[in-house]
Amino acid sequence: MVLTEEMKRWNKKIEEEIRKTADIKYLENFPKEIQEIYSELRRIILNLYSDIQITPKKNYISFKTKTNFLDVQPQNRLLKCVINIKSGKLKDPKKISRDISKLGHFGSGDYDFSLYHIEDIEKVLELINQSYKANSQGIRK
């Protein structure tokens, strides 16, 4: 069967819709509270930045511009988040994150933090923003 241009456009639209919701499906076996925290984090990030790609991996969900800037690993009681900033370069006056550059971990980055409640998201937005700015330029600072 030969695909017409209209069929190709339709297939592309379907693929885009599947990609948009694949990360939500990834969380369906996690507790409702974790799904809610993730959904709110996702909503905020997509409202802040227009050029985001979200890709579920085997062990985490990546948020990417030119490179990953945030990797989210859902767990039963929390969301473990890894931000892609080189060790020693993150400005974190509230000491929310920890340097994991010498530890084995999923995701691409040298810092992580955990989200236990929706209210925690506001506290980490500046850290996420630093990572977004560094990685949207394709340079890991």
C-alpha positions as CSV (number, residue, x, y, z in Angstrom):
1,M,0.0,0.0,0.0
2,V,1.3,3.4,-1.0
3,L,0.9,6.1,1.7
4,T,-0.5,9.4,0.5
5,E,0.7,12.7,1.8
6,E,-2.4,13.0,3.9
7,M,-1.8,9.6,5.4
8,K,1.8,10.5,6.2
9,R,0.6,13.7,7.9
10,W,-2.0,11.7,9.9
11,N,0.6,9.1,10.9
12,K,3.0,11.9,12.0
13,K,0.2,13.5,14.1
14,I,-0.6,10.2,15.8
15,E,3.1,9.6,16.6
16,E,3.3,13.1,18.1
17,E,0.2,12.5,20.3
18,I,1.6,9.2,21.5
19,R,4.9,10.8,22.3
20,K,3.1,13.6,24.3
21,T,1.5,11.1,26.6
22,A,4.1,8.3,26.8
23,D,5.5,9.7,30.0
24,I,2.1,9.8,31.7
25,K,1.6,6.1,30.7
26,Y,5.0,5.4,32.2
27,L,3.7,6.4,35.6
28,E,0.5,4.4,35.6
29,N,1.8,1.8,38.0
30,F,3.0,4.3,40.6
31,P,1.0,5.6,43.5
32,K,-1.6,8.4,42.7
33,E,0.3,10.9,44.8
34,I,3.5,10.4,42.7
35,Q,1.5,10.7,39.5
36,E,0.1,14.0,40.8
37,I,3.5,15.4,41.7
38,Y,4.8,14.4,38.3
39,S,1.8,15.9,36.4
40,E,2.2,19.2,38.2
41,L,6.0,19.3,37.6
42,R,5.4,18.5,33.9
43,R,2.7,21.1,33.6
44,I,4.9,23.8,35.1
45,I,7.9,22.9,33.0
46,L,5.9,22.9,29.8
47,N,4.4,26.3,30.6
48,L,7.8,27.8,31.3
49,Y,9.6,26.5,28.2
50,S,8.2,25.9,24.7
51,D,11.0,23.8,23.3
52,I,10.8,20.7,25.5
53,Q,10.9,17.1,24.5
54,I,9.8,14.5,27.1
55,T,11.1,11.0,26.6
56,P,10.5,8.0,28.9
57,K,13.6,5.8,29.2
58,K,13.9,2.5,30.9
59,N,14.6,3.9,34.4
60,Y,13.6,7.6,34.2
61,I,11.8,10.3,32.1
62,S,14.1,12.8,30.4
63,F,13.2,16.5,29.8
64,K,15.3,17.8,27.0
65,T,16.1,20.8,24.9
66,K,19.3,20.4,23.0
67,T,20.5,18.0,25.7
68,N,18.8,16.6,28.8
69,F,18.3,19.2,31.5
70,L,16.1,17.2,33.9
71,D,15.7,13.5,34.5
72,V,12.9,12.3,36.7
73,Q,13.0,8.8,38.3
74,P,9.6,8.0,39.8
75,Q,9.7,5.9,43.0
76,N,6.9,4.8,45.3
77,R,7.3,7.6,47.8
78,L,9.0,10.4,45.8
79,L,10.3,11.7,42.5
80,K,14.1,11.6,42.3
81,C,15.2,14.3,40.0
82,V,18.7,14.7,38.4
83,I,19.7,18.0,36.9
84,N,22.4,18.3,34.3
85,I,24.8,20.8,35.8
86,K,28.5,20.0,36.2
87,S,29.7,19.5,39.7
88,G,30.7,22.7,41.5
89,K,28.7,24.9,39.1
90,L,25.2,24.9,40.6
91,K,24.1,27.9,42.6
92,D,22.0,26.3,45.4
93,P,21.9,28.7,48.4
94,K,19.0,26.7,50.0
95,K,21.1,23.5,49.9
96,I,18.2,21.6,48.3
97,S,20.3,19.4,46.0
98,R,23.2,17.0,46.6
99,D,26.3,16.4,44.5
100,I,26.1,12.9,43.0
101,S,29.0,13.2,40.6
102,K,30.9,10.4,42.4
103,L,27.9,8.2,42.9
104,G,26.3,5.8,40.4
105,H,22.9,7.0,39.3
106,F,20.4,7.0,36.5
107,G,20.1,10.2,34.4
108,S,22.7,12.6,33.1
109,G,23.8,15.2,35.6
110,D,25.9,15.8,38.7
111,Y,23.1,16.9,41.1
112,D,19.9,15.4,42.4
113,F,17.0,16.4,44.6
114,S,13.8,14.6,45.7
115,L,10.2,15.8,45.5
116,Y,7.9,14.3,48.1
117,H,5.0,16.8,47.8
118,I,3.6,19.1,45.1
119,E,4.5,22.1,47.3
120,D,8.2,21.1,47.0
121,I,8.2,21.9,43.2
122,E,8.3,25.7,43.8
123,K,11.5,25.3,45.9
124,V,13.4,23.6,43.1
125,L,12.3,25.7,40.1
126,E,15.4,27.9,40.2
127,L,17.6,24.7,40.1
128,I,15.7,23.4,37.1
129,N,15.9,26.8,35.4
130,Q,19.7,26.9,35.8
131,S,19.9,23.4,34.2
132,Y,17.5,24.4,31.4
133,K,19.5,27.6,30.6
134,A,22.8,25.7,30.5
135,N,21.5,22.8,28.4
136,S,19.3,24.7,26.0
137,Q,22.5,26.3,24.6
138,G,23.9,22.8,24.2
139,I,26.7,23.6,26.7
140,R,26.9,21.8,30.0
141,K,28.1,24.5,32.4
